[in-house]
Amino acid sequence: MAAAKNKQTTKSDQVPRAPVYLPTSNPPKPHIAFLIGMAVVTVIWFGLLVYLALQQVGTI
């Protein structure tokens, strides 16, 4: 029993350390197709929002 209590107290006494991330010489590069696709999705999304807003007003 005493040994189990000692293990628990030593774990709580330790200070948690933040992980260290080393810089990489080959970082991932952004994919241009993904950027274009997200731009298209954004334009369609805003277009749909404007269409629905105009429907609510009753101008369409």
C-alpha positions as CSV (number, residue, x, y, z in Angstrom):
1,M,0.0,0.0,0.0
2,A,2.7,2.5,0.9
3,A,4.6,1.8,-2.3
4,A,1.5,2.6,-4.4
5,K,1.0,5.9,-2.5
6,N,4.7,6.7,-3.2
7,K,4.3,6.1,-6.9
8,Q,1.3,8.4,-7.0
9,T,3.0,11.2,-5.2
10,T,6.1,11.0,-7.4
11,K,3.9,11.3,-10.5
12,S,2.1,14.3,-9.2
13,D,5.4,15.9,-8.1
14,Q,6.8,15.8,-11.7
15,V,6.3,19.0,-13.7
16,P,4.6,18.3,-17.1
17,R,6.9,19.4,-19.9
18,A,5.7,20.8,-23.2
19,P,6.8,18.8,-26.3
20,V,9.6,20.2,-28.4
21,Y,9.0,20.3,-32.1
22,L,12.1,20.4,-34.2
23,P,12.0,22.5,-37.4
24,T,11.9,20.5,-40.6
25,S,13.9,21.2,-43.7
26,N,11.0,20.0,-45.9
27,P,7.7,21.5,-44.8
28,P,4.5,20.6,-46.7
29,K,3.7,23.0,-49.5
30,P,0.1,24.3,-49.9
31,H,-1.7,22.6,-52.8
32,I,-3.0,25.2,-55.4
33,A,-5.9,23.0,-56.4
34,F,-7.1,22.9,-52.8
35,L,-6.9,26.7,-52.6
36,I,-8.9,27.1,-55.8
37,G,-11.5,24.5,-54.7
38,M,-12.0,26.3,-51.4
39,A,-12.4,29.7,-53.2
40,V,-15.0,28.1,-55.5
41,V,-16.9,26.6,-52.5
42,T,-16.8,30.0,-50.7
43,V,-18.2,31.8,-53.7
44,I,-21.0,29.3,-54.1
45,W,-21.8,29.4,-50.4
46,F,-22.1,33.2,-50.4
47,G,-24.1,33.1,-53.6
48,L,-26.5,30.7,-52.0
49,L,-26.8,32.9,-48.9
50,V,-27.6,35.9,-51.0
51,Y,-30.1,34.0,-53.0
52,L,-31.9,32.8,-49.9
53,A,-31.8,36.2,-48.3
54,L,-33.4,37.8,-51.4
55,Q,-36.0,35.1,-51.4
56,Q,-36.9,36.0,-47.8
57,V,-37.2,39.7,-48.7
58,G,-39.4,38.7,-51.7
59,T,-37.5,40.4,-54.5
60,I,-36.9,37.2,-56.4
